């Protein structure tokens, strides 16, 4: 075994799947970072688990470096080796703690850490362990701009085989020398970052569609010509039959003229039949050639919130100025807060300042009927994800169909979701949104809406929210996403040790 990761004719399918997620994958990945790119639910996390040995392939074999480690997408549980990491006095442990801004007390307060702080701690422990193979699943989820920059610098120093599942195009372009594009059941390795790989994929698909269209049109032309020859032969056969009858009845044809004319017609009849058969053969050959052109099926996207509505109440939130504890020896001070029925609010601030804590405090105070509130939290636990999917599967067929149509139009495939028992984090966020939209929301609250979401899903979500008439409160570090949607900004900043203040101002004021 060498220092590379190798898939040799690997296939994998979860129980109950009609089609495998991976079929016949053969690829060798050396040291450096390789991006793993694809839509939510396409099998990226499954590939990471196959690479690290957490799953065994259904067919084929995987060889890997002696030590492999996978950092999960979720932040439910503390990382393995946490106590040893904090107990270690070696230079690597201190470097990892400094690089990712790990606090000295984080070992004992995992439950009170923000998800961004948990993510940084997960990765710090993994880098300290220095495995030969390190697989990271969505490492920039929850991170603010400063933490993301620190993470990028730390990952650039890693010298083993790195696998990076991410929808962060800038990270993939800056860090990766190649990307594995996953489109079940195939996976294609392309050089360069994700932008170069996507452009190559676009060119390949454009060429494949042009060749496929040409073969399709050729098959149609040959079929039409074959049909024309066949009909011509049938007309000749009818004339031959009539001439045969007349020739037999003509007693005065002593020089055999009728027989000669009959022979000519019979020959033309046979020639038309042969031409029709030859053209049909060419049509079949042209049709068969289309199998060589790997044209992906395109699905409709664009997610309209036609059921969204505006609350008839004067406000959907009204909270007097006050203070809220947001951690040990820290308080969040906020002014009078109000959300009108059509307000669009961006809620921003660095990791750990209390954004999610304030959301939990506000949730029972929203002045909308519970059925008209869409609330998508920053993280959905594995247990809750499984429960949401199980409940969705129990819907009547017509209601389930409507929800799955909305889910599909966020860029993921309903068939794969319904075949699974556990949706991916991206899939469950899309499912929660699809379920909530069906109830006609008056207020949409999303904590880090672009976390775990693939790029098509993010773009569809932007379009949907841009057209929604209802109020929304969006907690995010994604300024590009917020700039299209928000009119007001709630911003958290630490103004003194232990004191965090919330300010309210127009969004474009910064």
C-alpha positions as CSV (number, residue, x, y, z in Angstrom):
1,X,0.0,0.0,0.0
2,X,1.4,3.5,-0.9
3,X,0.4,7.0,0.1
4,X,-2.4,7.3,-2.5
5,X,-6.1,6.6,-2.3
6,X,-7.2,4.2,-5.0
7,X,-10.7,3.0,-6.1
8,X,-10.6,-0.2,-8.2
9,X,-13.9,-0.8,-10.0
10,X,-15.9,0.2,-6.9
11,X,-19.7,0.0,-6.8
12,X,-22.0,0.8,-3.9
13,X,-25.8,0.9,-3.3
14,X,-27.7,1.3,-0.1
15,X,-30.3,-1.4,0.6
16,X,-33.5,-0.8,-1.3
17,X,-32.0,1.4,-3.9
18,X,-33.1,0.8,-7.5
19,X,-29.9,2.1,-8.9
20,X,-26.4,2.3,-7.3
21,X,-24.9,5.6,-6.1
22,X,-21.5,4.5,-7.6
23,X,-20.8,1.9,-10.3
24,X,-17.4,0.8,-11.6
25,X,-15.4,3.7,-10.2
26,X,-11.7,3.4,-10.9
27,X,-9.6,6.4,-9.9
28,X,-6.3,7.1,-8.1
29,X,-5.9,10.2,-5.9
30,X,-2.5,11.3,-4.6
31,X,-1.3,13.8,-2.0
32,X,-2.9,17.3,-2.1
33,X,-6.6,18.3,-2.0
34,X,-9.2,16.8,-4.3
35,X,-12.6,18.4,-4.4
36,X,-15.7,16.2,-4.4
37,X,-18.6,18.0,-6.1
38,X,-22.2,17.2,-6.8
39,X,-25.8,17.9,-5.9
40,X,-27.3,17.2,-2.4
41,X,-28.0,13.5,-2.0
42,X,-25.8,12.3,-4.9
43,X,-23.5,10.3,-2.7
44,X,-20.6,12.6,-1.8
45,X,-20.6,11.7,1.9
46,X,-20.9,8.0,0.9
47,X,-17.8,8.3,-1.2
48,X,-15.9,9.8,1.7
49,X,-16.9,6.9,4.0
50,X,-15.9,4.4,1.3
51,X,-12.5,6.2,1.0
52,X,-11.9,6.2,4.8
53,X,-13.2,2.6,5.4
54,X,-16.3,3.5,7.3
55,X,-18.3,1.7,4.5
56,X,-17.3,-1.4,2.5
57,X,-18.1,-1.3,-1.3
58,X,-20.7,-3.6,-2.8
59,X,-18.1,-4.5,-5.4
60,X,-14.5,-3.7,-6.2
61,X,-11.8,-2.6,-3.7
62,X,-10.4,0.5,-2.0
63,X,-6.8,0.9,-0.9
64,X,-5.8,3.9,1.3
65,X,-3.0,5.3,3.4
66,X,-2.4,3.6,6.8
67,X,-4.4,6.1,8.8
68,X,-7.5,7.8,7.5
69,X,-9.9,10.3,9.1
70,X,-13.3,11.7,8.1
71,X,-14.6,14.9,9.7
72,X,-18.4,14.7,9.5
73,X,-20.7,17.4,8.1
74,X,-22.8,17.5,11.2
75,X,-21.6,19.0,14.5
76,X,-23.7,16.9,16.8
77,X,-20.9,15.2,18.7
78,X,-17.4,16.1,20.0
79,X,-14.6,14.8,17.8
80,X,-12.7,11.7,18.8
81,X,-9.5,12.5,20.6
82,X,-10.7,15.8,22.0
83,X,-9.3,15.2,25.5
84,X,-5.9,14.1,24.1
85,X,-5.8,17.2,21.9
86,X,-6.2,19.5,24.8
87,X,-3.8,17.5,27.0
88,X,-1.1,17.5,24.4
89,X,1.8,20.0,24.8
90,X,3.4,19.3,21.4
91,X,3.9,22.0,18.8
92,X,1.4,20.6,16.4
93,X,-1.5,20.8,18.9
94,X,-0.6,24.4,19.8
95,X,-0.3,25.3,16.2
96,X,-3.7,23.9,15.4
97,X,-5.3,25.7,18.3
98,X,-3.7,29.0,17.3
99,X,-4.5,28.6,13.6
100,X,-8.2,28.0,14.2
101,X,-8.7,30.2,17.2
102,X,-9.6,27.4,19.7
103,X,-10.4,28.6,23.1
104,X,-8.7,27.1,26.2
105,X,-12.1,26.3,27.7
106,X,-13.7,24.7,24.6
107,X,-13.0,21.1,25.8
108,X,-15.5,21.4,28.7
109,X,-18.2,23.4,27.0
110,X,-19.0,21.6,23.8
111,X,-22.8,22.0,24.3
112,X,-22.5,25.8,24.6
113,X,-20.2,26.3,21.6
114,X,-21.7,27.8,18.5
115,X,-21.8,25.5,15.5
116,X,-19.0,27.6,13.9
117,X,-16.8,27.0,17.0
118,X,-17.6,23.3,17.0
119,X,-16.6,23.1,13.3
120,X,-13.3,24.8,14.0
121,X,-12.6,22.5,16.9
122,X,-13.5,19.4,14.8
123,X,-11.0,20.4,12.1
124,X,-8.3,21.5,14.6
125,X,-8.3,18.0,16.2
126,X,-8.2,16.3,12.8
127,X,-5.2,18.4,11.6
128,X,-3.4,17.7,14.8
129,X,-3.8,14.0,14.3
130,X,-2.1,14.3,10.9
131,X,-3.7,11.3,9.1
132,X,-2.4,10.1,5.8
133,X,-5.9,10.6,4.4
134,X,-8.1,13.4,5.6
135,X,-11.7,13.8,4.3
136,X,-13.6,16.9,5.2
137,X,-17.4,17.2,4.6
138,X,-18.5,20.9,4.2
139,X,-15.8,22.4,6.4
140,X,-16.8,26.0,5.9
141,X,-20.4,25.6,7.1
142,X,-21.2,28.0,9.9
143,X,-17.8,29.9,9.6
144,X,-17.6,33.6,9.4
145,X,-15.1,35.3,7.1
146,X,-12.3,35.4,9.5
147,X,-12.6,31.8,10.5
148,X,-12.9,30.7,6.9
149,X,-9.6,32.5,6.0
150,X,-7.9,30.9,9.0
151,X,-9.2,27.5,7.9
152,X,-8.0,27.9,4.3
153,X,-4.5,28.8,5.6
154,X,-4.4,25.7,7.9
155,X,-5.6,23.3,5.1
156,X,-2.9,24.6,2.7
157,X,-0.3,23.2,5.2
158,X,-1.8,19.7,5.1
159,X,0.6,17.3,3.3
160,X,-1.5,14.1,3.0
161,X,-4.2,12.9,0.7
162,X,-7.1,15.4,1.2
163,X,-10.7,14.9,0.1
164,X,-12.9,18.0,0.3
165,X,-16.7,17.9,-0.1
166,X,-17.9,21.5,-0.5
167,X,-20.2,23.8,-2.3
168,X,-17.8,26.7,-1.6
169,X,-16.5,27.5,-5.0
170,X,-13.8,30.0,-3.9
171,X,-12.5,27.4,-1.4
172,X,-12.5,24.6,-4.0
173,X,-10.8,26.8,-6.6
174,X,-8.0,28.0,-4.3
175,X,-7.3,24.7,-2.5
176,X,-7.9,21.9,-5.0
177,X,-5.7,20.7,-7.9
178,X,-8.5,18.4,-9.2
179,X,-12.2,17.7,-8.6
180,X,-14.2,14.5,-8.6
181,X,-17.6,15.3,-10.1
182,X,-20.3,12.9,-8.8
183,X,-23.3,12.3,-11.0
184,X,-24.8,8.8,-10.0
185,X,-23.8,6.3,-10.9
186,X,-20.8,7.9,-12.5
187,X,-18.0,10.0,-11.0
188,X,-15.5,11.9,-13.2
189,X,-12.1,13.2,-12.2
190,X,-11.2,16.5,-13.8
191,X,-8.0,18.7,-13.4
192,X,-8.1,22.1,-11.7
193,X,-10.6,23.7,-9.3
194,X,-14.4,23.5,-9.5
195,X,-14.7,26.4,-12.0
196,X,-12.4,24.8,-14.5
197,X,-14.1,21.4,-14.0
198,X,-17.6,22.9,-14.5
199,X,-16.5,24.6,-17.6
200,X,-15.0,21.4,-19.0
201,X,-18.2,19.6,-18.0
202,X,-20.3,22.2,-19.8
203,X,-18.2,21.8,-23.0
204,X,-18.5,18.0,-22.8
205,X,-22.2,18.2,-22.3
206,X,-22.6,20.7,-25.2
207,X,-20.7,18.4,-27.5
208,X,-22.5,15.3,-26.3
209,X,-25.9,17.0,-26.9
210,X,-24.9,18.1,-30.4
211,X,-23.7,14.6,-31.3
212,X,-26.8,13.1,-29.7
213,X,-29.1,15.5,-31.6
214,X,-27.4,14.7,-34.9
215,X,-27.7,11.0,-34.4
216,X,-31.4,11.4,-33.3
217,X,-32.2,13.4,-36.4
218,X,-30.3,11.0,-38.6
219,X,-32.3,8.1,-37.2
220,X,-35.6,10.0,-37.8
221,X,-34.6,10.8,-41.4
222,X,-33.7,7.1,-42.1
223,X,-36.9,5.9,-40.5
224,X,-39.0,8.4,-42.6
225,X,-37.2,7.3,-45.8
226,X,-37.6,3.6,-44.9
227,X,-41.4,4.2,-44.4
228,X,-41.6,6.0,-47.7
229,X,-39.8,3.1,-49.5
230,X,-42.1,0.6,-47.6
231,X,-45.2,2.5,-48.8
232,X,-43.8,2.7,-52.3
233,X,-43.3,-1.1,-52.2
234,X,-46.8,-1.6,-51.0
235,X,-48.2,0.5,-53.9
236,X,-46.1,-1.5,-56.4
237,X,-47.3,-4.7,-54.8
238,X,-50.9,-3.6,-55.3
239,X,-50.2,-2.7,-59.0
240,X,-48.4,-6.0,-59.5
241,X,-51.3,-7.9,-58.2
242,X,-53.7,-6.0,-60.5
243,X,-51.3,-6.6,-63.5
244,X,-51.0,-10.3,-62.7
245,X,-54.8,-10.6,-62.8
246,X,-55.0,-8.7,-66.1
247,X,-52.2,-10.7,-67.7
248,X,-53.9,-13.9,-66.9
249,X,-57.1,-12.6,-68.4
250,X,-55.6,-11.3,-71.6
251,X,-55.8,-14.2,-74.1
252,X,-54.6,-12.0,-77.1
253,X,-51.2,-11.1,-75.6
254,X,-49.2,-13.5,-77.9
255,X,-45.9,-11.6,-77.8
256,X,-45.6,-11.7,-73.9
257,X,-45.7,-8.0,-73.4
258,X,-47.9,-8.3,-70.2
259,X,-45.5,-10.9,-68.7
260,X,-42.5,-8.5,-69.4
261,X,-44.3,-5.6,-67.7
262,X,-45.2,-7.8,-64.8
263,X,-41.6,-8.8,-64.3
264,X,-40.5,-5.2,-64.3
265,X,-43.1,-4.3,-61.6
266,X,-42.1,-7.3,-59.6
267,X,-38.4,-6.2,-59.7
268,X,-39.3,-2.7,-58.6
269,X,-41.4,-4.1,-55.8
270,X,-38.4,-6.2,-54.6
271,X,-36.0,-3.2,-54.9
272,X,-38.3,-1.0,-52.8
273,X,-38.4,-3.6,-50.1
274,X,-34.7,-4.0,-50.0
275,X,-34.2,-0.2,-49.9
276,X,-36.7,0.0,-47.0
277,X,-34.9,-2.7,-45.0
278,X,-31.5,-1.0,-45.6
279,X,-32.7,2.4,-44.5
280,X,-34.4,0.8,-41.4
281,X,-31.0,-0.8,-40.6
282,X,-29.2,2.5,-40.9
283,X,-31.9,4.1,-38.6
284,X,-31.3,1.5,-36.0
285,X,-27.6,1.9,-36.2
286,X,-27.9,5.7,-35.8
287,X,-30.2,5.2,-32.8
288,X,-27.8,2.7,-31.2
289,X,-24.9,5.2,-31.6
290,X,-26.7,7.5,-29.1
291,X,-25.7,5.3,-26.2
292,X,-22.1,6.5,-26.6
293,X,-23.1,10.1,-25.9
294,X,-23.5,10.5,-22.1
295,X,-26.1,13.3,-22.1
296,X,-27.4,13.9,-18.6
297,X,-31.1,14.4,-18.1
298,X,-32.0,18.0,-17.2
299,X,-34.6,18.7,-14.6
300,X,-36.7,21.8,-14.2
301,X,-35.6,24.1,-11.4
302,X,-37.0,27.3,-10.0
303,X,-39.1,27.2,-6.9
304,X,-42.1,29.5,-6.7
305,X,-43.6,30.4,-3.3
306,X,-47.1,30.7,-4.7
307,X,-48.6,29.8,-1.4
308,X,-46.7,32.4,0.6
309,X,-48.9,35.2,1.9
310,X,-48.6,38.5,3.9
311,X,-49.8,38.5,7.5
312,X,-52.9,40.6,8.1
313,X,-51.5,41.5,11.6
314,X,-49.8,44.8,12.2
315,X,-46.5,43.1,13.1
316,X,-45.0,39.6,13.2
317,X,-42.6,40.4,16.0
318,X,-42.4,43.1,18.6
319,X,-40.0,42.8,21.5
320,X,-39.0,45.6,23.9
321,X,-35.3,46.5,24.5
322,X,-33.6,44.1,26.9
323,X,-30.7,41.8,27.7
324,X,-30.1,38.1,27.1
325,X,-27.4,35.8,28.5
326,X,-25.5,34.2,25.6
327,X,-22.8,32.3,27.5
328,X,-20.6,32.3,30.5
329,X,-20.0,35.9,31.6
330,X,-21.5,37.3,28.4
331,X,-24.7,39.2,27.8
332,X,-26.4,40.3,24.6
333,X,-28.0,43.8,24.7
334,X,-30.7,44.5,22.1
335,X,-32.9,47.5,21.3
336,X,-36.6,47.4,20.6
337,X,-37.1,44.8,17.8
338,X,-39.9,44.8,15.4
339,X,-40.7,42.9,12.2
340,X,-43.5,44.2,9.9
341,X,-45.4,41.8,7.7
342,X,-43.2,42.5,4.6
343,X,-39.8,43.1,6.3
344,X,-36.7,41.3,5.0
345,X,-34.0,41.2,7.6
346,X,-30.4,40.0,7.4
347,X,-29.0,38.9,10.8
348,X,-25.2,39.0,10.8
349,X,-22.3,38.7,13.2
350,X,-19.2,36.7,14.0
351,X,-19.3,33.1,15.3
352,X,-20.1,32.7,19.0
353,X,-21.7,36.1,19.6
354,X,-25.2,34.7,20.1
355,X,-27.2,34.8,16.9
356,X,-28.7,31.3,17.3
357,X,-29.3,32.0,21.0
358,X,-31.3,35.1,20.1
359,X,-33.3,33.2,17.5
360,X,-34.3,30.6,20.1
361,X,-35.4,33.4,22.4
362,X,-37.5,35.0,19.7
363,X,-39.1,31.9,18.3
364,X,-42.0,31.7,20.8
365,X,-42.6,35.4,20.4
366,X,-43.3,35.5,16.7
367,X,-46.8,36.9,16.2
368,X,-47.9,34.4,13.5
369,X,-50.0,31.2,13.8
370,X,-47.6,28.2,14.1
371,X,-48.7,26.7,10.9
372,X,-47.7,29.9,9.0
373,X,-44.2,30.0,10.4
374,X,-41.4,28.3,8.4
375,X,-38.4,27.9,10.7
376,X,-35.3,26.1,9.4
377,X,-32.6,25.8,12.1
378,X,-28.9,26.1,11.6
379,X,-28.4,22.3,12.2
380,X,-30.9,19.5,12.1
381,X,-29.7,16.4,14.1
382,X,-29.6,13.0,12.6
383,X,-32.5,11.8,14.7
384,X,-34.6,14.8,13.7
385,X,-33.7,14.4,10.0
386,X,-34.8,10.8,10.0
387,X,-38.1,11.8,11.8
388,X,-38.8,14.6,9.3
389,X,-38.3,12.2,6.3
390,X,-40.4,9.5,7.9
391,X,-43.3,12.0,8.5
392,X,-43.1,13.2,5.0
393,X,-43.4,9.6,3.6
394,X,-46.6,9.2,5.6
395,X,-48.3,12.1,3.7
396,X,-51.2,11.2,1.4
397,X,-50.0,10.6,-2.2
398,X,-51.3,13.9,-3.5
399,X,-49.7,15.9,-0.7
400,X,-46.4,14.0,-0.9
401,X,-46.4,14.6,-4.7
402,X,-46.7,18.3,-4.2
403,X,-43.9,18.4,-1.6
404,X,-41.6,16.2,-3.8
405,X,-42.2,18.6,-6.7
406,X,-41.0,21.5,-4.7
407,X,-38.1,19.4,-3.4
408,X,-37.2,18.5,-7.0
409,X,-37.3,22.1,-8.1
410,X,-34.6,22.9,-5.4
411,X,-32.2,20.7,-7.5
412,X,-32.3,17.3,-5.8
413,X,-33.9,14.0,-6.9
414,X,-37.0,12.9,-4.9
415,X,-36.5,9.2,-5.9
416,X,-33.2,9.0,-4.1
417,X,-34.6,10.8,-1.0
418,X,-37.6,8.5,-0.7
419,X,-35.4,5.4,-1.1
420,X,-33.2,6.5,1.9
421,X,-33.9,6.4,5.6
422,X,-31.6,9.3,6.4
423,X,-31.5,12.4,4.2
424,X,-28.3,14.4,3.8
425,X,-28.1,17.7,5.8
426,X,-28.7,19.6,2.5
427,X,-31.7,17.4,1.6
428,X,-33.3,17.8,5.0
429,X,-33.1,21.6,4.7
430,X,-34.8,21.5,1.3
431,X,-37.4,19.1,2.6
432,X,-38.2,21.3,5.6
433,X,-38.6,24.3,3.3
434,X,-40.8,22.3,0.9
435,X,-43.0,21.1,3.7
436,X,-43.3,24.6,5.2
437,X,-44.2,26.3,1.9
438,X,-47.2,24.1,1.6
439,X,-48.7,25.8,4.7
440,X,-48.6,29.3,3.2
441,X,-46.0,31.1,5.3
442,X,-46.4,34.5,6.8
443,X,-42.8,34.5,8.2
444,X,-39.7,32.5,7.0
445,X,-36.9,32.2,9.5
446,X,-33.7,30.5,8.3
447,X,-30.5,30.1,10.3
448,X,-27.6,29.8,7.9
449,X,-29.8,29.0,4.9
450,X,-27.0,28.3,2.5
451,X,-25.2,25.8,4.8
452,X,-25.2,22.3,3.3
453,X,-27.0,23.5,0.2
454,X,-25.6,22.7,-3.2
455,X,-25.1,25.6,-5.7
456,X,-28.3,24.9,-7.8
457,X,-30.3,24.7,-4.5
458,X,-28.8,28.1,-3.3
459,X,-29.7,29.8,-6.6
460,X,-33.2,28.3,-6.6
461,X,-33.7,29.4,-3.0
462,X,-32.5,33.0,-3.8
463,X,-35.1,33.1,-6.6
464,X,-37.8,31.8,-4.4
465,X,-37.2,34.1,-1.5
466,X,-36.8,37.1,-3.8
467,X,-40.4,36.6,-5.0
468,X,-42.0,35.7,-1.6
469,X,-44.4,38.3,-0.3
470,X,-44.1,37.3,3.3
471,X,-41.6,38.6,6.0
472,X,-38.3,36.8,6.4
473,X,-35.4,36.8,8.9
474,X,-32.2,35.3,7.5
475,X,-29.1,34.5,9.6
476,X,-26.1,34.2,7.4
477,X,-22.4,34.9,6.7
478,X,-23.2,34.7,2.9
479,X,-23.2,38.4,2.0
480,X,-23.9,37.7,-1.7
481,X,-27.0,35.8,-0.8
482,X,-28.2,38.4,1.7
483,X,-27.5,41.4,-0.7
484,X,-30.2,40.2,-3.1
485,X,-32.9,39.6,-0.4
486,X,-32.5,41.9,2.6
487,X,-33.5,45.5,3.3
488,X,-32.6,45.7,7.0
489,X,-29.6,44.4,8.9
490,X,-29.5,43.3,12.5
491,X,-25.8,43.1,13.4
492,X,-24.1,41.7,16.5
493,X,-20.7,43.1,17.7
494,X,-18.7,42.7,20.9
495,X,-18.4,46.3,22.3
496,X,-16.7,45.4,25.6
497,X,-15.5,42.2,27.3
498,X,-18.6,40.2,28.0
499,X,-20.9,42.6,26.3
500,X,-22.5,42.0,22.8
501,X,-24.7,44.7,21.3
502,X,-27.3,44.3,18.5
503,X,-27.7,47.3,16.1
504,X,-30.5,47.8,13.6
505,X,-29.8,49.7,10.3
506,X,-30.6,49.6,6.6
507,X,-28.9,46.6,4.9
508,X,-26.8,48.7,2.5
509,X,-25.3,50.6,5.4
510,X,-23.0,47.7,6.0
